Amino acid sequence: MATKKIGIMTTGGDCSGLNTVIQRVVDGCVRRKWRIVGIKDGTDGLYENPAQTIDLSDETFRFASAHLAGSILSNGNAGTTNFEYFARTGKLATFNKRLQKSLKDLDLDAMVLIGGNGSLSLAHLHSEIYSNLQLVCIPKTIDMDVPLTDNTIGFDTAVQQLVSYCDQLLLTARSHHRWFIVQTMGRDCGQLALHAGVAIAADAILIPEIKFDIDNLVKHIKQSKRDYGIIMVSEGISIRGHSGKPADMVSRKLTAANIANRTAFPEHIQRAGDTVATDRILAAGFADTALKAIESGETFVMTTIQNGEYKTISLDEFFKAGKQQKDPHIIGAMTSNAYVEPDNILLQIATDMGIYIGEKRK
């Protein structure tokens, strides 16, 4: 088997499972006698200091914390020049040329890019950056908003983090006869709130994809046989005529109805924690699929799991499959997004459990 030089980097938001998938890719490269180098700080690092790589192919290199959250390679630095800065200044072509040169100087045969829907969309839209090598992407995000894959690295661990958090809140909620409104991450996708809400048997789950009536929510809580519980609120919801954080808006309505409540914001603990077994298995499956794709000469593809089958799809297929919207941070860029579909089985399960999920599926 011909010797190859593989690059690997993580980009975008943090999550658990990044170190696990890096380790699985490294293990596969070592078995194939390929050299693999880690690129620090993703595309930011390629621009700022492309020579700052870590030789991961040395068999003495093993990190015992592969199960922990975060990335040993880091995901980028807010203080560096990046896609966002160059798009804002109208000099994105300059940035892209610099990245392309950096990759050429590294003399890579292939790049494994681990990123979310934003990073994958950028890779698709600015394919010239990776024109001199094979590009294989692995989807990771706690939002689970990447089209054409049934799961993403980090999602299951984020759900578990929320479940553990809410389990503890319920203890004090019961003691004080109080409702807790827990605001989850997820941006405009409600998958995280929906999965965690069903797992803990929340009394209500509010997600961006389903319209809800705040007065009906209040009525639902008042009719509960308990005087405490959890209301799971995705950060992407809105209430007409109200402003502020979603959990605070819901809290004000409950308070006005004389329902004792508190808000809770788990924030970045959703991106942390020991990587759960299902995420570790997913990491192994994606790493194996990515390396086989490199062996077979594939490029501009994304690993995916669909109905239990690991395979690759083209980045073009990924991008066209989702709902395309303007990137919230990068001027002129578009992202391909997936959402909770109306036929998602968890919506029916939640309804059957007596959980209030809203009035109308958008």
C-alpha positions as CSV (number, residue, x, y, z in Angstrom):
1,M,0.0,0.0,0.0
2,A,1.4,3.4,-1.0
3,T,2.4,5.7,1.8
4,K,0.2,8.7,2.2
5,K,0.3,11.9,4.2
6,I,-3.0,12.7,5.8
7,G,-4.0,16.0,7.5
8,I,-6.8,16.2,10.1
9,M,-8.4,19.2,11.7
10,T,-11.4,20.2,13.7
11,T,-13.5,23.3,13.1
12,G,-16.5,25.1,14.4
13,G,-18.2,24.7,17.7
14,D,-16.9,22.4,20.4
15,C,-18.4,19.1,21.4
16,S,-17.6,15.7,22.9
17,G,-16.3,13.0,20.6
18,L,-13.8,15.1,18.7
19,N,-10.8,13.5,20.4
20,T,-12.3,10.1,20.0
21,V,-12.7,10.4,16.2
22,I,-9.2,11.9,15.9
23,Q,-7.8,8.9,17.8
24,R,-9.7,6.4,15.6
25,V,-8.4,8.1,12.4
26,V,-4.9,8.1,13.8
27,D,-5.1,4.4,14.7
28,G,-6.3,3.6,11.2
29,C,-3.5,5.6,9.6
30,V,-0.9,4.0,11.7
31,R,-2.1,0.5,10.7
32,R,-1.9,1.5,7.1
33,K,1.6,3.0,7.6
34,W,0.3,6.4,6.6
35,R,1.7,9.5,8.1
36,I,-0.9,11.8,9.7
37,V,-0.5,15.3,11.0
38,G,-2.9,17.3,13.1
39,I,-3.5,21.0,12.1
40,K,-4.0,23.3,15.1
41,D,-6.9,25.7,15.2
42,G,-8.5,24.5,11.9
43,T,-8.7,26.9,9.0
44,D,-7.6,29.7,11.4
45,G,-4.4,27.8,12.0
46,L,-3.9,27.2,8.3
47,Y,-3.9,30.9,7.8
48,E,-2.0,32.1,10.9
49,N,0.6,29.4,11.3
50,P,0.3,26.5,8.9
51,A,3.6,25.0,10.0
52,Q,2.3,24.4,13.5
53,T,1.2,20.8,13.0
54,I,1.4,17.8,15.4
55,D,2.9,14.6,14.0
56,L,0.2,12.1,15.1
57,S,1.7,9.1,13.2
58,D,4.3,8.5,15.8
59,E,3.2,5.3,17.5
60,T,4.3,6.7,20.9
61,F,1.6,9.4,20.5
62,R,-1.5,8.3,22.3
63,F,-3.7,10.6,24.4
64,A,-5.5,8.9,27.3
65,S,-8.1,11.7,27.3
66,A,-9.5,10.6,23.9
67,H,-12.9,10.1,25.6
68,L,-13.0,13.7,27.0
69,A,-14.7,16.7,25.4
70,G,-12.9,19.3,23.4
71,S,-10.3,18.9,20.7
72,I,-6.6,18.2,21.2
73,L,-6.2,20.2,17.9
74,S,-8.4,23.1,19.0
75,N,-11.2,24.4,16.7
76,G,-10.1,28.0,16.1
77,N,-9.3,31.2,17.8
78,A,-11.7,34.2,18.0
79,G,-8.7,36.5,18.0
80,T,-7.3,35.4,14.6
81,T,-8.1,36.3,11.1
82,N,-10.7,33.9,9.7
83,F,-13.5,33.4,7.2
84,E,-15.7,35.8,9.1
85,Y,-13.1,38.6,9.1
86,F,-12.2,38.3,5.4
87,A,-15.9,38.0,4.3
88,R,-16.6,41.2,6.3
89,T,-13.7,43.0,4.6
90,G,-14.5,41.7,1.2
91,K,-11.2,39.9,0.8
92,L,-12.3,36.3,1.1
93,A,-10.4,35.3,-2.1
94,T,-7.2,36.4,-0.4
95,F,-8.0,34.2,2.6
96,N,-8.8,31.2,0.4
97,K,-5.6,31.5,-1.6
98,R,-3.6,31.6,1.6
99,L,-5.3,28.4,2.8
100,Q,-4.7,26.7,-0.5
101,K,-1.0,27.6,-0.4
102,S,-0.7,26.4,3.2
103,L,-2.2,23.0,2.3
104,K,0.1,22.7,-0.8
105,D,3.2,23.5,1.3
106,L,2.2,20.7,3.7
107,D,2.2,18.3,0.8
108,L,-0.9,16.4,1.9
109,D,-2.5,13.6,0.0
110,A,-5.8,14.0,1.9
111,M,-7.5,16.1,4.5
112,V,-10.0,14.8,7.1
113,L,-12.1,17.8,8.1
114,I,-14.3,17.3,11.2
115,G,-16.9,20.0,11.3
116,G,-20.6,21.1,11.6
117,N,-23.0,22.2,8.9
118,G,-21.3,25.6,8.7
119,S,-17.8,24.2,8.2
120,L,-19.0,21.6,5.7
121,S,-21.0,24.2,3.7
122,L,-17.9,26.4,3.6
123,A,-15.8,23.5,2.3
124,H,-18.4,22.9,-0.4
125,L,-18.7,26.5,-1.5
126,H,-15.0,27.2,-1.4
127,S,-13.8,23.9,-2.9
128,E,-10.8,25.6,-4.5
129,I,-9.1,25.6,-1.1
130,Y,-8.9,21.8,-1.2
131,S,-8.4,21.4,-5.0
132,N,-4.9,19.8,-4.6
133,L,-5.9,16.9,-2.3
134,Q,-8.7,14.6,-1.3
135,L,-11.2,16.1,1.1
136,V,-13.2,13.8,3.4
137,C,-15.5,15.4,6.0
138,I,-16.9,14.0,9.2
139,P,-20.0,15.7,10.7
140,K,-20.0,16.7,14.3
141,T,-22.4,19.0,16.1
142,I,-24.5,19.0,19.3
143,D,-27.3,20.6,17.2
144,M,-27.7,17.6,14.9
145,D,-28.6,19.9,12.1
146,V,-26.5,18.3,9.3
147,P,-28.7,17.0,6.4
148,L,-28.6,13.3,5.3
149,T,-27.1,11.8,8.4
150,D,-29.1,10.1,11.2
151,N,-26.5,11.3,13.8
152,T,-23.5,13.5,14.3
153,I,-20.5,13.3,16.6
154,G,-21.2,14.9,19.9
155,F,-25.0,14.9,19.8
156,D,-25.6,11.9,22.1
157,T,-23.2,13.1,24.7
158,A,-24.9,16.5,24.7
159,V,-28.2,14.9,25.3
160,Q,-26.8,12.9,28.2
161,Q,-25.3,16.1,29.7
162,L,-28.7,17.7,29.6
163,V,-30.4,14.7,31.1
164,S,-27.9,14.5,34.0
165,Y,-28.3,18.3,34.5
166,C,-32.1,18.1,34.6
167,D,-32.1,15.0,36.8
168,Q,-30.4,17.2,39.5
169,L,-32.7,20.1,38.9
170,L,-35.8,18.0,39.5
171,L,-34.6,17.2,43.0
172,T,-34.6,20.8,44.1
173,A,-37.7,21.5,42.0
174,R,-39.6,19.0,44.0
175,S,-38.3,20.3,47.3
176,H,-39.4,23.9,46.5
177,H,-42.6,23.1,44.6
178,R,-41.1,24.9,41.6
179,W,-41.0,24.6,37.8
180,F,-37.7,25.0,36.0
181,I,-37.5,26.4,32.5
182,V,-34.3,24.9,31.0
183,Q,-32.9,26.6,27.9
184,T,-30.9,24.3,25.6
185,M,-28.6,25.0,22.7
186,G,-29.4,23.9,19.2
187,R,-29.7,27.3,17.4
188,D,-32.7,27.0,15.0
189,C,-32.9,23.2,15.3
190,G,-34.9,21.6,18.1
191,Q,-33.4,18.1,18.1
192,L,-31.4,18.6,21.3
193,A,-34.3,19.9,23.3
194,L,-36.6,17.2,21.9
195,H,-34.4,14.2,22.6
196,A,-33.4,15.4,26.1
197,G,-37.0,16.4,26.9
198,V,-38.4,13.0,26.0
199,A,-35.6,11.3,27.9
200,I,-36.4,13.1,31.2
201,A,-40.2,13.1,30.6
202,A,-40.4,16.9,30.6
203,D,-43.8,18.4,31.0
204,A,-43.3,20.6,28.0
205,I,-40.9,20.8,25.1
206,L,-40.8,24.0,23.0
207,I,-38.8,23.9,19.8
208,P,-38.5,26.3,16.8
209,E,-40.1,23.9,14.3
210,I,-43.5,23.8,16.1
211,K,-45.7,26.8,16.8
212,F,-47.0,27.0,20.3
213,D,-49.5,29.1,22.3
214,I,-48.0,30.4,25.5
215,D,-51.4,30.6,27.1
216,N,-52.0,26.9,26.3
217,L,-48.6,26.1,27.9
218,V,-49.7,27.9,31.1
219,K,-53.0,26.0,31.1
220,H,-51.1,22.7,30.6
221,I,-48.8,23.4,33.6
222,K,-51.7,24.5,35.8
223,Q,-53.5,21.2,35.0
224,S,-50.5,19.1,36.0
225,K,-51.0,16.8,38.9
226,R,-47.6,18.0,40.2
227,D,-46.5,21.4,41.3
228,Y,-42.9,21.0,40.0
229,G,-41.2,19.8,36.8
230,I,-39.1,20.7,33.8
231,I,-40.1,22.8,30.8
232,M,-37.5,22.3,28.0
233,V,-37.0,25.3,25.8
234,S,-34.8,25.4,22.7
235,E,-32.8,28.6,22.3
236,G,-34.3,29.2,18.8
237,I,-37.9,29.7,19.9
238,S,-39.6,33.1,19.9
239,I,-42.7,34.5,21.5
240,R,-44.5,37.2,19.6
241,G,-44.5,40.6,21.4
242,H,-41.7,39.5,23.8
243,S,-37.9,39.9,23.7
244,G,-35.0,38.5,25.6
245,K,-33.8,34.9,26.2
246,P,-36.5,32.4,25.5
247,A,-36.4,30.8,29.0
248,D,-36.8,34.3,30.5
249,M,-39.8,35.1,28.3
250,V,-41.5,31.8,29.3
251,S,-40.7,32.5,32.9
252,R,-42.3,35.9,32.9
253,K,-45.5,34.4,31.6
254,L,-45.5,31.7,34.2
255,T,-44.8,34.2,37.0
256,A,-47.7,36.3,35.8
257,A,-49.9,33.2,36.1
258,N,-48.7,32.7,39.7
259,I,-46.7,29.6,38.8
260,A,-43.5,29.4,40.9
261,N,-40.6,29.0,38.6
262,R,-36.9,29.5,37.9
263,T,-34.8,29.5,34.7
264,A,-31.7,27.4,34.2
265,F,-29.1,27.7,31.5
266,P,-26.8,24.7,31.2
267,E,-24.9,26.6,28.5
268,H,-21.5,25.0,27.5
269,I,-21.8,21.9,29.7
270,Q,-23.8,20.6,26.7
271,R,-20.5,20.7,24.8
272,A,-18.6,18.9,27.5
273,G,-18.5,15.7,29.5
274,D,-17.1,12.2,28.9
275,T,-18.0,10.9,25.5
276,V,-20.8,8.4,25.8
277,A,-20.5,4.9,24.2
278,T,-22.8,5.6,21.3
279,D,-20.7,8.7,20.3
280,R,-17.5,6.6,20.6
281,I,-19.1,3.9,18.3
282,L,-20.1,6.6,15.9
283,A,-16.6,8.0,15.9
284,A,-15.2,4.6,15.0
285,G,-17.7,4.1,12.2
286,F,-17.1,7.6,10.7
287,A,-13.3,7.2,11.0
288,D,-13.3,3.8,9.3
289,T,-15.6,5.1,6.5
290,A,-13.4,8.2,6.0
291,L,-10.2,6.1,5.7
292,K,-11.8,3.7,3.2
293,A,-13.0,6.7,1.2
294,I,-9.3,8.0,1.0
295,E,-8.2,4.5,0.0
296,S,-10.7,4.4,-2.8
297,G,-9.8,7.9,-4.1
298,E,-13.0,9.7,-3.1
299,T,-12.9,13.4,-2.6
300,F,-15.3,16.2,-1.5
301,V,-17.4,13.7,0.4
302,M,-19.0,13.5,3.9
303,T,-19.3,10.4,6.0
304,T,-22.9,9.6,7.0
305,I,-24.9,7.0,8.9
306,Q,-28.3,6.2,7.4
307,N,-30.6,3.5,8.8
308,G,-27.6,1.9,10.5
309,E,-25.4,1.9,7.4
310,Y,-22.1,3.9,7.2
311,K,-21.3,5.4,3.8
312,T,-20.2,8.6,2.1
313,I,-22.2,11.1,0.2
314,S,-20.9,14.0,-1.9
315,L,-20.7,17.5,-0.3
316,D,-22.9,18.7,-3.2
317,E,-25.6,16.2,-2.2
318,F,-25.3,17.3,1.4
319,F,-25.6,20.9,0.5
320,K,-28.6,20.6,-1.8
321,A,-30.5,18.3,0.6
322,G,-30.9,20.8,3.4
323,K,-32.7,24.1,3.8
324,Q,-30.1,26.7,2.7
325,Q,-29.9,29.9,4.7
326,K,-27.5,32.8,5.2
327,D,-24.7,32.0,7.5
328,P,-25.3,34.0,10.8
329,H,-21.7,35.0,11.1
330,I,-20.1,35.1,7.6
331,I,-21.3,37.7,5.2
332,G,-22.3,36.2,1.8
333,A,-22.0,32.6,3.0
334,M,-24.8,30.0,3.0
335,T,-25.3,27.0,5.2
336,S,-27.3,23.8,4.6
337,N,-29.5,23.1,7.5
338,A,-31.6,20.1,8.8
339,Y,-34.4,20.5,11.2
340,V,-37.0,18.4,13.2
341,E,-39.3,17.0,10.5
342,P,-43.1,16.9,11.1
343,D,-43.0,13.1,10.9
344,N,-40.2,12.7,13.5
345,I,-41.4,9.8,15.7
346,L,-40.3,11.6,18.9
347,L,-43.0,14.2,18.3
348,Q,-45.7,11.6,18.5
349,I,-44.0,9.8,21.4
350,A,-43.9,13.1,23.3
351,T,-47.6,13.7,22.6
352,D,-48.5,10.2,23.7
353,M,-46.5,10.8,26.9
354,G,-48.7,13.9,27.7
355,I,-45.9,16.3,27.0
356,Y,-47.0,19.7,25.6
357,I,-45.1,20.3,22.4
358,G,-47.2,23.0,20.8
359,E,-50.1,23.5,18.5
360,K,-49.0,23.3,14.9
361,R,-46.1,21.7,13.1
362,K,-44.6,24.3,10.8
